[in-house]
Amino acid sequence: MKWRRVAILVVAFSLMGGSLLFADSASQKVKLLLNGSELEEGGYVIDGKTYVPVRQLEGLVKYDEGSKTVTYNKPNVHMFLFADDTVFGEIKKTGKLKFNVFSQIDNLSANISEVRVSITSPDGSSKVIQSSEIKDQKDNFWFRTEDYTYDFKSSGKYTVGFYMKPADGADFVLVSEKSINVLK
């Protein structure tokens, strides 16, 4: 009788181990690039389908535990950079430049409490240009920063990011980017 238990346990563990190995071979972790930048968590290919963590897709994500529902909102954000009355996206390395950021936001269906515009230099350091509370929730609006003076010390790609803070108190989420190429 004892040998039957041992045989059954051996068969059960063999089947379970084989299933775990099969499940591991059916899924594969893959590198995920979004607009040329590698995302930290990457993605997975399972049974020929690609799965991506939605929080990495530069949008507002809300999870409702009760209904087991994920809501993802990616508003359209168009940004224009103005130095005086001139739109720019490429400049010569001139040092300090006074500019402002004009943003048009539409197709916003999530509730937000605040917006922020920041600039990130080629070395990865970031500075906030302006942050502002949103009091009247709308699905479309315009946001223009005050004039901001920034020292473009080195040549390379600078990134201006537009962030939104969900009304539920979560952290700011990047929803759009605009590049400034600083030439030598």
WOBEL-V498878 format. One record per residue. N is the residue number from 1. RES is the residue in one small letter. OMEGA is omega in whole degrees, -180 to 180 (none if undefined). NEAR is the number of other C-alpha atoms within 8 Angstrom. Layout:
# WOBEL-V498878
n,res,omega,near
N,RES,OMEGA,NEAR
N,RES,OMEGA,NEAR
This chain:
# WOBEL-V498878
n,res,omega,near
1,m,-178,4
2,k,-179,5
3,w,177,6
4,r,178,7
5,r,179,8
6,v,-180,8
7,a,-180,8
8,i,178,8
9,l,178,8
10,v,179,8
11,v,-179,8
12,a,179,8
13,f,177,8
14,s,179,8
15,l,-179,8
16,m,179,8
17,g,177,8
18,g,178,8
19,s,180,8
20,l,178,8
21,l,179,8
22,f,180,8
23,a,180,8
24,d,-179,8
25,s,180,7
26,a,178,8
27,s,-178,10
28,q,177,9
29,k,-178,8
30,v,176,8
31,k,-179,8
32,l,178,9
33,l,176,9
34,l,-177,8
35,n,176,4
36,g,179,5
37,s,-179,6
38,e,178,9
39,l,-171,10
40,e,-174,4
41,e,-179,7
42,g,-180,13
43,g,-180,12
44,y,170,11
45,v,-180,12
46,i,-179,10
47,d,176,6
48,g,179,5
49,k,-180,6
50,t,179,8
51,y,-176,8
52,v,174,8
53,p,-172,9
54,v,180,7
55,r,-178,8
56,q,-172,9
57,l,175,7
58,e,177,10
59,g,-180,13
60,l,-176,14
61,v,177,10
62,k,179,7
63,y,177,8
64,d,-178,8
65,e,-177,6
66,g,-179,5
67,s,-178,5
68,k,-176,7
69,t,173,8
70,v,177,8
71,t,-179,8
72,y,179,9
73,n,177,10
74,k,179,10
75,p,173,11
76,n,178,9
77,v,178,11
78,h,-178,8
79,m,177,10
80,f,180,9
81,l,-177,11
82,f,167,12
83,a,-167,11
84,d,178,6
85,d,-176,5
86,t,176,6
87,v,180,8
88,f,175,10
89,g,179,8
90,e,180,8
91,i,172,10
92,k,179,7
93,k,-175,11
94,t,-175,8
95,g,-175,8
96,k,179,9
97,l,176,10
98,k,-179,10
99,f,172,11
100,n,-177,12
101,v,176,11
102,f,-178,12
103,s,174,11
104,q,-177,12
105,i,173,14
106,d,-178,10
107,n,178,9
108,l,180,12
109,s,178,7
110,a,176,7
111,n,179,7
112,i,-180,12
113,s,-174,11
114,e,173,12
115,v,180,14
116,r,175,13
117,v,-179,13
118,s,175,12
119,i,180,12
120,t,-178,13
121,s,180,10
122,p,180,8
123,d,176,5
124,g,178,6
125,s,-174,7
126,s,176,8
127,k,177,7
128,v,176,9
129,i,178,10
130,q,176,9
131,s,-177,9
132,s,176,7
133,e,175,7
134,i,-176,9
135,k,180,5
136,d,-178,4
137,q,178,7
138,k,178,6
139,d,173,9
140,n,179,9
141,f,177,8
142,w,177,8
143,f,179,8
144,r,178,8
145,t,171,11
146,e,177,7
147,d,-177,7
148,y,179,9
149,t,-177,8
150,y,-179,8
151,d,177,7
152,f,-171,11
153,k,-176,8
154,s,178,7
155,s,-180,10
156,g,-176,8
157,k,173,10
158,y,-178,12
159,t,173,11
160,v,-178,12
161,g,176,13
162,f,-175,13
163,y,174,12
164,m,177,14
165,k,180,13
166,p,-178,14
167,a,-179,9
168,d,175,5
169,g,178,6
170,a,-180,7
171,d,176,6
172,f,-180,10
173,v,176,10
174,l,180,11
175,v,178,14
176,s,178,10
177,e,175,10
178,k,-177,8
179,s,171,9
180,i,176,12
181,n,178,11
182,v,-177,14
183,l,179,9
184,k,none,6
